Amino acid sequence: MRVNGIILAGGRSSRMGRDKALLELGGRPILVHLIDRVGRLIGDQGRIAIACGSLERAGQYKRIYQEAQSAGSRSAEEILWVTDRNNGEGPLAGLHAALSVLPEGYAFTTACDMPFLSVSLFDRELKAAVRSGADAVHAHDQPLHALYHSRVAVRLGELLEREERRFMSALRMMRSELVEPCGEQERRAFMNMNTPVDYERLLSEME
């Protein structure tokens, strides 16, 4: 089953004080690192959409990716650099924008501040999606490192029209299948970086 990929990168990064997507990890921006990781997870047949928020940021991210991408990585033209219908509506708007342009089917969804992806957890989420056909496959109270089916884009659009922007509220309206993480490696997939302290801690752990 072909799976597409979404990276939510349109946030304000207010607590970090600078754009989280452009923080360096292993000498490259985290966004570039994640594009490669998501690409390996979903395989060559899947498309990747970056939910950038604004048109200005979409152009910036595309240029930075072109400068920092690895040999053999997807070209910037193969990636969908997506803008929100109304900028500033949060991650739910980014998910809606990305699902709206991707081919029909499931999309693995993560955020630019979640640098650790779990292959084993993704595999179990994918098996659960095939088995259940659910709208969303995710861990309890975790809306990301999850699979969403493109059919929920219409419902998300309706919620945004009603100015409902809470991710977990939207998730509770979907038919979900829960897959709980097993072991430290899978739980680490939900680690995110909100503050400079989080980022420094991550760097120290990687030394």
Contacts in CASP RR format, 6 or more apart in sequence:
PFRMAT RR
TARGET T0000
AUTHOR 0000-0000-0000
METHOD contacts of the structure
MODEL  1
MRVNGIILAGGRSSRMGRDKALLELGGRPILVHLIDRVGRLIGDQGRIAI
ACGSLERAGQYKRIYQEAQSAGSRSAEEILWVTDRNNGEGPLAGLHAALS
VLPEGYAFTTACDMPFLSVSLFDRELKAAVRSGADAVHAHDQPLHALYHS
RVAVRLGELLEREERRFMSALRMMRSELVEPCGEQERRAFMNMNTPVDYE
RLLSEME
1 106 0 8 1.000
1 126 0 8 1.000
1 129 0 8 1.000
1 130 0 8 1.000
2 42 0 8 1.000
2 45 0 8 1.000
2 46 0 8 1.000
2 103 0 8 1.000
2 105 0 8 1.000
3 41 0 8 1.000
3 42 0 8 1.000
3 43 0 8 1.000
3 46 0 8 1.000
3 105 0 8 1.000
3 106 0 8 1.000
3 107 0 8 1.000
3 108 0 8 1.000
3 126 0 8 1.000
3 147 0 8 1.000
4 42 0 8 1.000
4 46 0 8 1.000
4 47 0 8 1.000
4 48 0 8 1.000
4 49 0 8 1.000
4 102 0 8 1.000
4 103 0 8 1.000
4 105 0 8 1.000
4 106 0 8 1.000
4 107 0 8 1.000
4 108 0 8 1.000
5 38 0 8 1.000
5 39 0 8 1.000
5 42 0 8 1.000
5 46 0 8 1.000
5 47 0 8 1.000
5 48 0 8 1.000
5 49 0 8 1.000
5 98 0 8 1.000
5 102 0 8 1.000
5 107 0 8 1.000
5 108 0 8 1.000
5 109 0 8 1.000
6 48 0 8 1.000
6 49 0 8 1.000
6 50 0 8 1.000
6 51 0 8 1.000
6 95 0 8 1.000
6 98 0 8 1.000
6 99 0 8 1.000
6 102 0 8 1.000
6 107 0 8 1.000
6 108 0 8 1.000
6 109 0 8 1.000
6 110 0 8 1.000
6 148 0 8 1.000
7 31 0 8 1.000
7 34 0 8 1.000
7 35 0 8 1.000
7 38 0 8 1.000
7 48 0 8 1.000
7 49 0 8 1.000
7 50 0 8 1.000
7 51 0 8 1.000
7 109 0 8 1.000
7 110 0 8 1.000
7 111 0 8 1.000
7 112 0 8 1.000
8 51 0 8 1.000
8 91 0 8 1.000
8 94 0 8 1.000
8 95 0 8 1.000
8 98 0 8 1.000
8 109 0 8 1.000
8 110 0 8 1.000
8 111 0 8 1.000
8 112 0 8 1.000
8 144 0 8 1.000
9 21 0 8 1.000
9 31 0 8 1.000
9 50 0 8 1.000
9 51 0 8 1.000
9 52 0 8 1.000
9 53 0 8 1.000
9 57 0 8 1.000
9 61 0 8 1.000
9 111 0 8 1.000
9 112 0 8 1.000
10 21 0 8 1.000
10 51 0 8 1.000
10 52 0 8 1.000
10 53 0 8 1.000
10 54 0 8 1.000
10 57 0 8 1.000
10 84 0 8 1.000
10 90 0 8 1.000
10 91 0 8 1.000
10 94 0 8 1.000
10 112 0 8 1.000
11 20 0 8 1.000
11 53 0 8 1.000
11 88 0 8 1.000
11 90 0 8 1.000
11 91 0 8 1.000
12 88 0 8 1.000
13 19 0 8 1.000
13 20 0 8 1.000
13 21 0 8 1.000
15 194 0 8 1.000
15 195 0 8 1.000
16 23 0 8 1.000
16 113 0 8 1.000
16 193 0 8 1.000
16 194 0 8 1.000
16 195 0 8 1.000
16 196 0 8 1.000
16 199 0 8 1.000
17 196 0 8 1.000
20 30 0 8 1.000
20 112 0 8 1.000
20 113 0 8 1.000
20 193 0 8 1.000
21 29 0 8 1.000
21 30 0 8 1.000
21 31 0 8 1.000
21 61 0 8 1.000
21 112 0 8 1.000
21 113 0 8 1.000
22 29 0 8 1.000
22 30 0 8 1.000
22 31 0 8 1.000
22 64 0 8 1.000
23 29 0 8 1.000
23 30 0 8 1.000
23 193 0 8 1.000
23 199 0 8 1.000
24 30 0 8 1.000
25 33 0 8 1.000
25 115 0 8 1.000
25 202 0 8 1.000
25 206 0 8 1.000
26 33 0 8 1.000
26 206 0 8 1.000
28 68 0 8 1.000
29 64 0 8 1.000
29 68 0 8 1.000
30 112 0 8 1.000
30 113 0 8 1.000
30 115 0 8 1.000
31 50 0 8 1.000
31 61 0 8 1.000
31 64 0 8 1.000
31 65 0 8 1.000
31 112 0 8 1.000
32 64 0 8 1.000
32 65 0 8 1.000
32 68 0 8 1.000
32 69 0 8 1.000
33 115 0 8 1.000
34 110 0 8 1.000
34 112 0 8 1.000
34 114 0 8 1.000
34 115 0 8 1.000
34 117 0 8 1.000
35 48 0 8 1.000
35 50 0 8 1.000
35 65 0 8 1.000
35 69 0 8 1.000
35 73 0 8 1.000
35 74 0 8 1.000
35 79 0 8 1.000
36 69 0 8 1.000
36 70 0 8 1.000
36 73 0 8 1.000
37 117 0 8 1.000
38 48 0 8 1.000
38 108 0 8 1.000
38 110 0 8 1.000
38 117 0 8 1.000
39 46 0 8 1.000
39 48 0 8 1.000
39 74 0 8 1.000
41 108 0 8 1.000
41 117 0 8 1.000
41 119 0 8 1.000
41 122 0 8 1.000
42 48 0 8 1.000
42 108 0 8 1.000
46 103 0 8 1.000
47 78 0 8 1.000
47 80 0 8 1.000
47 102 0 8 1.000
47 103 0 8 1.000
48 74 0 8 1.000
48 78 0 8 1.000
48 79 0 8 1.000
48 80 0 8 1.000
49 79 0 8 1.000
49 80 0 8 1.000
49 82 0 8 1.000
49 97 0 8 1.000
49 98 0 8 1.000
49 101 0 8 1.000
49 102 0 8 1.000
49 107 0 8 1.000
50 58 0 8 1.000
50 61 0 8 1.000
50 79 0 8 1.000
50 80 0 8 1.000
50 81 0 8 1.000
50 82 0 8 1.000
50 98 0 8 1.000
51 82 0 8 1.000
51 84 0 8 1.000
51 91 0 8 1.000
51 93 0 8 1.000
51 94 0 8 1.000
51 95 0 8 1.000
51 97 0 8 1.000
51 98 0 8 1.000
52 58 0 8 1.000
52 59 0 8 1.000
52 61 0 8 1.000
52 81 0 8 1.000
52 82 0 8 1.000
52 83 0 8 1.000
53 82 0 8 1.000
53 83 0 8 1.000
53 84 0 8 1.000
53 87 0 8 1.000
53 88 0 8 1.000
53 93 0 8 1.000
53 94 0 8 1.000
53 97 0 8 1.000
54 83 0 8 1.000
54 84 0 8 1.000
54 87 0 8 1.000
55 83 0 8 1.000
58 81 0 8 1.000
58 82 0 8 1.000
58 83 0 8 1.000
59 81 0 8 1.000
61 81 0 8 1.000
62 76 0 8 1.000
62 79 0 8 1.000
62 81 0 8 1.000
65 76 0 8 1.000
65 79 0 8 1.000
66 76 0 8 1.000
69 75 0 8 1.000
69 76 0 8 1.000
80 98 0 8 1.000
80 101 0 8 1.000
80 102 0 8 1.000
82 94 0 8 1.000
82 97 0 8 1.000
82 98 0 8 1.000
82 101 0 8 1.000
83 97 0 8 1.000
84 90 0 8 1.000
84 93 0 8 1.000
84 94 0 8 1.000
84 96 0 8 1.000
84 97 0 8 1.000
85 93 0 8 1.000
85 96 0 8 1.000
85 97 0 8 1.000
85 157 0 8 1.000
85 160 0 8 1.000
86 93 0 8 1.000
86 160 0 8 1.000
89 160 0 8 1.000
89 165 0 8 1.000
90 165 0 8 1.000
91 111 0 8 1.000
91 167 0 8 1.000
92 156 0 8 1.000
92 159 0 8 1.000
92 160 0 8 1.000
92 164 0 8 1.000
92 165 0 8 1.000
92 166 0 8 1.000
92 167 0 8 1.000
92 170 0 8 1.000
93 160 0 8 1.000
93 165 0 8 1.000
95 109 0 8 1.000
95 148 0 8 1.000
95 156 0 8 1.000
95 167 0 8 1.000
96 153 0 8 1.000
96 156 0 8 1.000
96 157 0 8 1.000
96 160 0 8 1.000
98 107 0 8 1.000
98 109 0 8 1.000
99 107 0 8 1.000
99 148 0 8 1.000
99 150 0 8 1.000
99 152 0 8 1.000
99 153 0 8 1.000
99 156 0 8 1.000
100 153 0 8 1.000
102 150 0 8 1.000
103 150 0 8 1.000
104 150 0 8 1.000
104 151 0 8 1.000
105 149 0 8 1.000
105 150 0 8 1.000
105 151 0 8 1.000
106 126 0 8 1.000
106 129 0 8 1.000
106 137 0 8 1.000
106 147 0 8 1.000
106 148 0 8 1.000
106 149 0 8 1.000
106 150 0 8 1.000
107 147 0 8 1.000
107 148 0 8 1.000
107 149 0 8 1.000
107 150 0 8 1.000
108 122 0 8 1.000
108 125 0 8 1.000
108 145 0 8 1.000
108 146 0 8 1.000
108 147 0 8 1.000
109 144 0 8 1.000
109 145 0 8 1.000
109 146 0 8 1.000
109 147 0 8 1.000
109 148 0 8 1.000
110 117 0 8 1.000
110 144 0 8 1.000
110 145 0 8 1.000
111 144 0 8 1.000
111 192 0 8 1.000
113 192 0 8 1.000
113 193 0 8 1.000
113 194 0 8 1.000
114 144 0 8 1.000
114 145 0 8 1.000
114 189 0 8 1.000
114 190 0 8 1.000
114 191 0 8 1.000
114 192 0 8 1.000
115 191 0 8 1.000
115 193 0 8 1.000
115 202 0 8 1.000
116 188 0 8 1.000
116 189 0 8 1.000
116 191 0 8 1.000
117 145 0 8 1.000
117 189 0 8 1.000
118 145 0 8 1.000
118 181 0 8 1.000
118 185 0 8 1.000
118 186 0 8 1.000
118 188 0 8 1.000
118 189 0 8 1.000
120 182 0 8 1.000
120 185 0 8 1.000
120 186 0 8 1.000
121 139 0 8 1.000
121 145 0 8 1.000
121 179 0 8 1.000
121 181 0 8 1.000
121 182 0 8 1.000
121 186 0 8 1.000
121 189 0 8 1.000
122 145 0 8 1.000
124 179 0 8 1.000
125 137 0 8 1.000
125 138 0 8 1.000
125 145 0 8 1.000
125 146 0 8 1.000
125 147 0 8 1.000
125 179 0 8 1.000
126 137 0 8 1.000
126 147 0 8 1.000
128 134 0 8 1.000
128 137 0 8 1.000
128 177 0 8 1.000
128 179 0 8 1.000
129 137 0 8 1.000
129 147 0 8 1.000
129 149 0 8 1.000
129 177 0 8 1.000
131 177 0 8 1.000
132 177 0 8 1.000
133 149 0 8 1.000
133 177 0 8 1.000
134 149 0 8 1.000
134 174 0 8 1.000
134 175 0 8 1.000
134 176 0 8 1.000
134 177 0 8 1.000
135 148 0 8 1.000
135 149 0 8 1.000
135 151 0 8 1.000
135 152 0 8 1.000
135 174 0 8 1.000
135 175 0 8 1.000
135 176 0 8 1.000
136 146 0 8 1.000
136 147 0 8 1.000
136 148 0 8 1.000
136 149 0 8 1.000
136 152 0 8 1.000
136 171 0 8 1.000
136 174 0 8 1.000
136 175 0 8 1.000
136 176 0 8 1.000
136 177 0 8 1.000
137 146 0 8 1.000
137 147 0 8 1.000
137 176 0 8 1.000
137 177 0 8 1.000
137 178 0 8 1.000
137 179 0 8 1.000
138 144 0 8 1.000
138 145 0 8 1.000
138 146 0 8 1.000
138 147 0 8 1.000
138 171 0 8 1.000
138 176 0 8 1.000
138 178 0 8 1.000
138 179 0 8 1.000
139 145 0 8 1.000
139 146 0 8 1.000
139 178 0 8 1.000
139 179 0 8 1.000
139 180 0 8 1.000
139 181 0 8 1.000
139 190 0 8 1.000
140 178 0 8 1.000
140 180 0 8 1.000
141 168 0 8 1.000
142 190 0 8 1.000
143 167 0 8 1.000
143 168 0 8 1.000
143 171 0 8 1.000
144 190 0 8 1.000
145 189 0 8 1.000
145 190 0 8 1.000
152 174 0 8 1.000
155 170 0 8 1.000
155 173 0 8 1.000
155 174 0 8 1.000
156 170 0 8 1.000
159 165 0 8 1.000
159 169 0 8 1.000
159 170 0 8 1.000
159 173 0 8 1.000
164 170 0 8 1.000
181 187 0 8 1.000
181 189 0 8 1.000
181 190 0 8 1.000
191 202 0 8 1.000
192 198 0 8 1.000
193 199 0 8 1.000
193 202 0 8 1.000
END
